[in-house]
Amino acid sequence: GGGGHEASTECCRYIWRRGERSTRRPRQRFVGKDGRCNVTFVNMSERGQRYLSDLFTTCVDIRWRWMLVIFTLSFVLSWLLFGFAFWLIASAHGDLSIREAVVEEPCFFQVNSFMAAFLFSLETQTSIGYGFRSVTEECPLAVVAVVLQCIVGCIIDAFIIGAVMAKIAKPKKRNETLVFSNTAVVALRDGKLCMMWRVGNLRKSHLVEAHVRAQLLKSRVTPEGEYLPLDNVDINVGFDTGTDRIFLVSPVTIVHEINEESPFFEMDQKTLENDSDLEVVVILEGMVEATAMTTQCRSSYLATEILWGHRFEPVLFERKDGYQVDYSFFHRTYEIPNTPSCSAKDLAEQKYIQSSRSSFCYENEVALQLASPDGELGQNLEFTSAPLLSRFVSLPSYSRGGSTARF
């Protein structure tokens, strides 16, 4: 009993030390920026048998080069198999021997060699029908073989062509036109600390029933000493209120409010920047409008890719004939100097109140300029940043730390 307890204690200590080592070193990214999962399967028992038991899905998932090999071999092997059967039938009936006079009708006309039998098999299965070779009524077995080949040929056509069409129609390539921002940001929105990232659709065709999900991946050790190398924690992006369903016509900023239920509630700026074990996986799902097939786009953000105290630059601009989306601003952010560096928990406990005048950013100033009667210059202005904007538009002056502002 004592030895078992000591062994168990030592095992728990080893797991705890292992967890400490894993949190100190940067771990590999679980989901790449292109959406590919960095996972390799090893030591799978009966892998080939399990894959062959679901042959259709295997054919749809494999690479095109292997699909073309299967496509070619399935037809060539069936032609060879039935060609060999026809050759055996003709050989058993004596049709291959050279006879001076025809005493009885052969099983096949003009099938006197294996090559001729192979060509007859090919012509039968593909319905070419040159009219030179044909089956006769002399051999019932030959008739049965021809009927069987027609049935097998239809099955092969249905399976292979169906797999090829399913592979062509896969919505996997639709992900190439769905993009996530390179970075995520943490900033105040409506007086609350929020984590935000941006998603966009590069096609004019819509993504039907588009919705987003997010998870935090991080290793941890349970109170019982169990080491979890990849613990998944859901990140609420509006599932309760329905804001996780988005209308993806123009780029949309996904907002996660850091509240008591958020895994980032006790995390401040310094903790986030030093956390090398953190990874936020973001997922966008929806139906392709053209095919009604479901597609999924994935990306992830490491701690170094989450910018504290930043916001995304605007990408949607109003024009005389409608709205314009400028994707050159899609990944751009700008710094908000007065963003609190404390955690959302400390922010709530301190009841931190930010002055609305000190939180002005250049989009607000542009909006004020456009709303003015003499704001014609701002309506047609292509702006990229606040310094560039200040060259053309006279920005209102304000005090970031004071209680008054002059406009």
C-alpha positions as CSV (number, residue, x, y, z in Angstrom):
1,G,0.0,0.0,0.0
2,G,2.8,2.5,0.9
3,G,4.8,1.7,-2.2
4,G,1.8,2.3,-4.5
5,H,1.0,5.6,-2.8
6,E,4.5,6.8,-3.2
7,A,4.5,5.7,-6.9
8,S,1.2,7.6,-7.4
9,T,2.6,10.7,-5.7
10,E,5.8,10.6,-7.8
11,C,3.7,10.2,-10.9
12,C,1.6,13.3,-10.0
13,R,4.8,15.2,-9.3
14,Y,6.2,14.2,-12.7
15,I,3.0,15.3,-14.4
16,W,3.1,18.6,-12.6
17,R,6.7,19.2,-13.6
18,R,5.8,18.2,-17.1
19,G,3.0,20.8,-17.1
20,E,5.4,23.4,-15.8
21,R,7.9,22.7,-18.5
22,S,5.2,22.9,-21.2
23,T,4.0,26.3,-20.0
24,R,7.5,27.7,-20.0
25,R,8.4,26.9,-23.6
26,P,6.4,28.0,-26.7
27,R,4.4,25.1,-27.9
28,Q,3.6,24.3,-31.5
29,R,0.6,26.1,-33.1
30,F,-2.3,23.7,-33.2
31,V,-4.2,25.4,-36.0
32,G,-2.2,27.2,-38.7
33,K,-3.1,30.6,-40.1
34,D,-4.2,28.9,-43.3
35,G,-6.6,26.7,-41.2
36,R,-4.7,23.5,-41.4
37,C,-4.5,21.5,-38.2
38,N,-1.0,20.6,-37.1
39,V,-1.9,17.1,-36.1
40,T,-0.3,13.8,-37.2
41,F,-1.9,10.4,-36.5
42,V,0.5,7.5,-35.6
43,N,0.1,3.9,-34.4
44,M,-3.4,3.5,-35.8
45,S,-4.5,-0.1,-35.7
46,E,-6.2,-1.5,-38.8
47,R,-5.9,1.9,-40.5
48,G,-6.1,0.5,-44.0
49,Q,-9.0,-1.7,-43.3
50,R,-11.0,1.1,-41.7
51,Y,-10.3,3.4,-44.6
52,L,-11.3,0.8,-47.1
53,S,-14.6,0.2,-45.2
54,D,-15.6,3.7,-46.1
55,L,-14.1,3.7,-49.6
56,F,-16.2,6.5,-51.0
57,T,-15.2,9.0,-48.4
58,T,-11.6,7.9,-48.8
59,C,-11.7,8.5,-52.5
60,V,-13.2,12.0,-51.9
61,D,-10.6,12.9,-49.3
62,I,-7.4,11.6,-51.0
63,R,-5.3,13.8,-53.3
64,W,-6.2,14.2,-57.0
65,R,-3.1,12.3,-58.1
66,W,-4.3,9.2,-56.3
67,M,-7.9,9.8,-57.4
68,L,-6.7,9.7,-61.0
69,V,-4.8,6.5,-60.4
70,I,-7.9,4.8,-58.9
71,F,-10.0,6.2,-61.8
72,T,-7.6,4.7,-64.4
73,L,-7.0,1.4,-62.6
74,S,-10.7,0.7,-62.0
75,F,-11.5,0.7,-65.7
76,V,-8.3,-0.9,-67.0
77,L,-8.5,-3.7,-64.5
78,S,-12.1,-4.4,-65.2
79,W,-11.4,-4.5,-68.9
80,L,-8.5,-6.9,-68.3
81,L,-10.5,-9.1,-66.0
82,F,-13.4,-9.6,-68.4
83,G,-11.1,-9.8,-71.3
84,F,-9.3,-12.7,-69.6
85,A,-12.7,-14.3,-68.9
86,F,-13.7,-14.0,-72.6
87,W,-10.4,-15.4,-73.7
88,L,-10.9,-18.4,-71.4
89,I,-14.4,-19.0,-72.7
90,A,-13.2,-18.8,-76.3
91,S,-10.2,-21.0,-75.6
92,A,-12.4,-23.7,-73.9
93,H,-14.8,-23.7,-76.9
94,G,-11.9,-24.1,-79.3
95,D,-12.4,-20.7,-81.0
96,L,-8.7,-19.9,-80.8
97,S,-7.5,-22.9,-82.8
98,I,-6.9,-22.5,-86.5
99,R,-9.6,-24.4,-88.4
100,E,-9.8,-24.9,-92.1
101,A,-13.5,-25.2,-92.2
102,V,-16.0,-23.8,-89.7
103,V,-17.9,-26.7,-88.3
104,E,-19.8,-24.9,-85.5
105,E,-20.5,-21.3,-84.6
106,P,-17.9,-19.7,-82.2
107,C,-18.8,-18.1,-78.9
108,F,-17.4,-14.7,-80.1
109,F,-16.9,-13.5,-83.6
110,Q,-13.4,-12.3,-84.4
111,V,-12.0,-13.2,-80.9
112,N,-9.1,-15.4,-81.6
113,S,-6.4,-14.0,-79.3
114,F,-6.1,-12.4,-75.9
115,M,-5.7,-9.0,-77.4
116,A,-8.9,-9.5,-79.4
117,A,-10.6,-10.6,-76.2
118,F,-9.4,-7.5,-74.4
119,L,-10.6,-5.2,-77.2
120,F,-14.0,-6.9,-77.1
121,S,-14.2,-6.3,-73.3
122,L,-13.3,-2.6,-73.8
123,E,-15.9,-2.2,-76.6
124,T,-18.6,-3.9,-74.5
125,Q,-18.1,-2.0,-71.3
126,T,-17.7,1.4,-73.0
127,S,-20.6,0.7,-75.5
128,I,-18.3,1.6,-78.4
129,G,-19.7,-1.2,-80.6
130,Y,-17.6,-1.1,-83.7
131,G,-19.6,-4.0,-85.1
132,F,-16.6,-6.2,-85.9
133,R,-16.6,-8.3,-82.7
134,S,-19.7,-9.7,-81.1
135,V,-21.1,-12.5,-78.9
136,T,-23.2,-15.3,-80.3
137,E,-25.9,-17.6,-78.9
138,E,-23.6,-20.6,-79.1
139,C,-22.2,-20.2,-75.5
140,P,-24.6,-19.3,-72.7
141,L,-21.6,-18.6,-70.4
142,A,-20.4,-16.0,-72.8
143,V,-23.8,-14.3,-72.7
144,V,-23.8,-14.3,-68.9
145,A,-20.2,-12.8,-68.9
146,V,-21.3,-10.0,-71.2
147,V,-24.3,-9.2,-69.0
148,L,-22.2,-9.3,-65.9
149,Q,-19.7,-6.9,-67.4
150,C,-22.4,-4.4,-68.3
151,I,-23.7,-4.4,-64.7
152,V,-20.2,-4.1,-63.2
153,G,-19.4,-1.3,-65.7
154,C,-22.4,0.7,-64.6
155,I,-21.4,0.3,-60.9
156,I,-17.9,1.5,-61.6
157,D,-19.2,4.4,-63.6
158,A,-21.6,5.4,-60.8
159,F,-19.0,5.1,-58.1
160,I,-16.0,6.7,-59.8
161,I,-17.8,9.5,-61.5
162,G,-19.8,10.2,-58.3
163,A,-16.6,10.4,-56.3
164,V,-15.0,12.7,-58.8
165,M,-18.0,15.0,-58.9
166,A,-18.2,15.1,-55.1
167,K,-14.5,15.9,-55.0
168,I,-14.9,18.7,-57.5
169,A,-17.9,20.1,-55.7
170,K,-16.2,20.1,-52.3
171,P,-16.5,23.6,-50.7
172,K,-12.9,23.3,-49.4
173,K,-11.6,25.8,-51.9
174,R,-14.2,28.3,-50.8
175,N,-12.1,28.9,-47.8
176,E,-9.5,30.6,-50.0
177,T,-11.9,33.5,-50.4
178,L,-12.8,33.7,-46.6
179,V,-10.1,35.6,-44.6
180,F,-9.4,36.4,-41.0
181,S,-7.4,39.3,-39.9
182,N,-3.7,38.6,-39.2
183,T,-4.1,39.8,-35.6
184,A,-6.7,40.1,-32.9
185,V,-7.0,43.2,-30.7
186,V,-8.1,44.0,-27.1
187,A,-9.7,47.3,-26.5
188,L,-12.7,49.0,-24.8
189,R,-16.0,48.9,-26.6
190,D,-19.1,50.4,-25.0
191,G,-17.2,50.7,-21.8
192,K,-16.2,47.0,-21.6
193,L,-13.0,45.3,-22.4
194,C,-13.4,43.2,-25.5
195,M,-11.3,40.9,-27.7
196,M,-11.9,41.5,-31.4
197,W,-10.9,40.0,-34.7
198,R,-12.1,40.6,-38.2
199,V,-13.4,38.3,-40.9
200,G,-14.2,39.0,-44.5
201,N,-15.6,37.4,-47.6
202,L,-13.8,38.2,-50.9
203,R,-16.6,36.9,-53.1
204,K,-19.8,38.7,-54.0
205,S,-21.7,35.5,-53.5
206,H,-23.0,35.3,-49.9
207,L,-22.3,32.7,-47.2
208,V,-25.7,31.5,-46.1
209,E,-26.3,31.0,-42.3
210,A,-22.8,32.2,-41.5
211,H,-21.8,31.9,-37.9
212,V,-18.6,32.1,-35.9
213,R,-17.2,30.1,-33.0
214,A,-14.0,30.5,-30.9
215,Q,-12.0,28.4,-28.5
216,L,-9.1,28.9,-26.2
217,L,-6.5,26.2,-26.3
218,K,-4.1,26.0,-23.4
219,S,-2.5,23.3,-21.3
220,R,-3.3,23.1,-17.6
221,V,-3.0,20.9,-14.6
222,T,-6.2,19.9,-12.7
223,P,-6.4,20.1,-8.9
224,E,-6.1,16.3,-9.0
225,G,-2.7,16.5,-10.7
226,E,-3.9,15.5,-14.2
227,Y,-2.0,17.2,-17.0
228,L,-4.2,18.4,-19.9
229,P,-1.8,19.2,-22.8
230,L,-4.6,20.9,-24.8
231,D,-7.6,22.0,-22.8
232,N,-10.4,23.5,-24.9
233,V,-12.5,26.4,-23.4
234,D,-15.3,27.9,-25.4
235,I,-15.1,31.7,-26.0
236,N,-18.5,33.3,-26.1
237,V,-18.9,35.4,-29.2
238,G,-22.7,36.0,-28.9
239,F,-24.2,32.6,-28.9
240,D,-26.7,33.6,-26.2
241,T,-27.8,36.7,-28.0
242,G,-27.5,35.5,-31.6
243,T,-24.8,37.9,-32.5
244,D,-22.6,34.9,-33.5
245,R,-24.7,34.7,-36.7
246,I,-23.3,37.3,-39.1
247,F,-24.4,38.9,-42.4
248,L,-21.0,38.6,-44.2
249,V,-21.5,41.1,-47.0
250,S,-18.7,43.4,-45.8
251,P,-16.0,42.6,-43.3
252,V,-17.4,42.0,-39.8
253,T,-15.6,42.5,-36.5
254,I,-16.2,39.6,-34.1
255,V,-16.5,40.8,-30.5
256,H,-15.9,38.7,-27.4
257,E,-16.8,40.6,-24.3
258,I,-14.3,39.8,-21.5
259,N,-16.6,39.3,-18.5
260,E,-16.9,36.9,-15.6
261,E,-17.5,33.9,-17.9
262,S,-14.6,34.7,-20.1
263,P,-11.3,32.8,-19.7
264,F,-9.5,36.1,-20.1
265,F,-11.3,37.8,-17.2
266,E,-8.3,37.7,-14.9
267,M,-5.7,38.3,-17.6
268,D,-4.0,41.7,-17.9
269,Q,-1.8,43.0,-20.7
270,K,1.5,41.8,-19.2
271,T,0.1,38.3,-18.5
272,L,-1.2,38.0,-22.0
273,E,2.1,39.2,-23.6
274,N,4.1,36.7,-21.6
275,D,1.8,33.7,-22.1
276,S,3.5,31.5,-24.7
277,D,1.1,28.7,-24.2
278,L,-2.1,30.5,-25.3
279,E,-3.8,30.0,-28.6
280,V,-7.2,31.3,-29.7
281,V,-8.8,29.2,-32.5
282,V,-11.5,31.0,-34.5
283,I,-13.9,29.2,-36.8
284,L,-16.3,30.5,-39.5
285,E,-19.0,28.2,-40.8
286,G,-21.7,28.6,-43.4
287,M,-23.3,27.3,-46.5
288,V,-22.0,28.1,-50.0
289,E,-24.7,29.9,-51.8
290,A,-24.0,28.2,-55.2
291,T,-24.0,24.6,-53.9
292,A,-25.7,24.7,-50.5
293,M,-22.8,22.7,-49.1
294,T,-21.3,23.6,-45.7
295,T,-17.9,25.1,-45.6
296,Q,-15.6,25.9,-42.7
297,C,-12.8,28.4,-42.4
298,R,-10.3,28.3,-39.5
299,S,-7.5,30.4,-38.2
300,S,-5.8,31.0,-34.8
301,Y,-4.0,33.7,-32.8
302,L,-1.1,33.2,-30.5
303,A,-0.4,35.6,-27.6
304,T,2.1,37.5,-29.8
305,E,-0.7,38.1,-32.4
306,I,-3.1,39.6,-29.9
307,L,-2.5,43.4,-29.7
308,W,-3.6,45.0,-26.5
309,G,-4.8,48.5,-26.8
310,H,-5.4,48.5,-30.5
311,R,-8.5,48.8,-32.8
312,F,-9.0,47.9,-36.4
313,E,-9.0,50.7,-39.0
314,P,-12.3,51.2,-40.9
315,V,-12.7,49.3,-44.2
316,L,-16.2,50.3,-45.2
317,F,-16.7,53.7,-46.8
318,E,-19.8,55.4,-48.1
319,R,-19.8,56.7,-51.6
320,K,-22.4,58.4,-53.8
321,D,-23.4,55.2,-55.5
322,G,-23.2,52.9,-52.5
323,Y,-20.6,51.5,-50.1
324,Q,-17.0,50.6,-50.9
325,V,-14.9,48.0,-49.0
326,D,-11.1,48.7,-49.1
327,Y,-9.3,45.5,-48.2
328,S,-6.0,47.3,-47.9
329,F,-7.2,48.4,-44.5
330,F,-8.4,44.9,-43.5
331,H,-5.4,43.9,-41.4
332,R,-4.4,47.4,-40.2
333,T,-4.8,48.5,-36.6
334,Y,-4.0,51.6,-34.7
335,E,-3.1,52.1,-31.1
336,I,-5.4,53.4,-28.4
337,P,-3.0,54.9,-25.8
338,N,-5.6,55.3,-23.0
339,T,-6.6,51.6,-23.0
340,P,-6.4,50.2,-19.4
341,S,-3.6,47.6,-19.1
342,C,-5.3,45.9,-16.1
343,S,-7.5,42.8,-16.4
344,A,-11.2,43.0,-16.9
345,K,-11.7,41.8,-13.3
346,D,-9.6,44.6,-11.9
347,L,-11.4,47.0,-14.2
348,A,-14.7,45.9,-12.9
349,E,-13.6,46.1,-9.2
350,Q,-12.1,49.5,-9.6
351,K,-15.2,50.7,-11.4
352,Y,-12.9,52.5,-13.8
353,I,-14.7,55.3,-15.6
354,Q,-13.2,56.5,-18.8
355,S,-13.9,60.0,-20.0
356,S,-15.8,60.0,-23.3
357,R,-13.8,63.1,-24.4
358,S,-10.5,61.4,-23.8
359,S,-11.5,58.3,-25.8
360,F,-11.9,60.1,-29.2
361,C,-10.2,58.3,-32.0
362,Y,-9.8,59.5,-35.6
363,E,-12.9,57.7,-36.9
364,N,-15.0,59.8,-34.5
365,E,-13.3,63.0,-35.7
366,V,-13.9,62.0,-39.3
367,A,-17.5,61.3,-38.5
368,L,-17.9,64.8,-37.0
369,Q,-16.2,66.3,-40.0
370,L,-18.5,64.5,-42.4
371,A,-21.5,65.6,-40.4
372,S,-20.5,69.3,-40.7
373,P,-22.2,71.4,-43.5
374,D,-18.8,72.2,-45.1
375,G,-17.5,68.6,-44.9
376,E,-17.4,68.0,-48.7
377,L,-13.7,67.5,-48.5
378,G,-14.1,64.7,-46.0
379,Q,-16.8,63.0,-48.0
380,N,-14.5,62.4,-50.9
381,L,-11.3,61.9,-48.9
382,E,-9.3,58.6,-49.1
383,F,-7.7,58.3,-45.7
384,T,-5.3,55.7,-44.4
385,S,-4.3,57.0,-40.9
386,A,-4.8,59.9,-38.6
387,P,-1.5,61.7,-39.5
388,L,-2.4,61.6,-43.1
389,L,-5.9,62.8,-42.4
390,S,-4.7,65.7,-40.5
391,R,-3.0,67.1,-43.6
392,F,-6.3,67.6,-45.3
393,V,-8.9,68.0,-42.5
394,S,-8.6,70.3,-39.6
395,L,-9.2,67.9,-36.7
396,P,-10.9,69.1,-33.5
397,S,-8.6,69.5,-30.5
398,Y,-9.2,67.7,-27.3
399,S,-7.4,66.7,-24.2
400,R,-6.8,63.0,-23.5
401,G,-6.3,63.4,-19.8
402,G,-8.3,66.5,-19.0
403,S,-12.0,66.9,-18.3
404,T,-12.7,69.5,-21.0
405,A,-12.2,69.6,-24.8
406,R,-12.3,72.3,-27.4
407,F,-14.0,71.8,-30.8
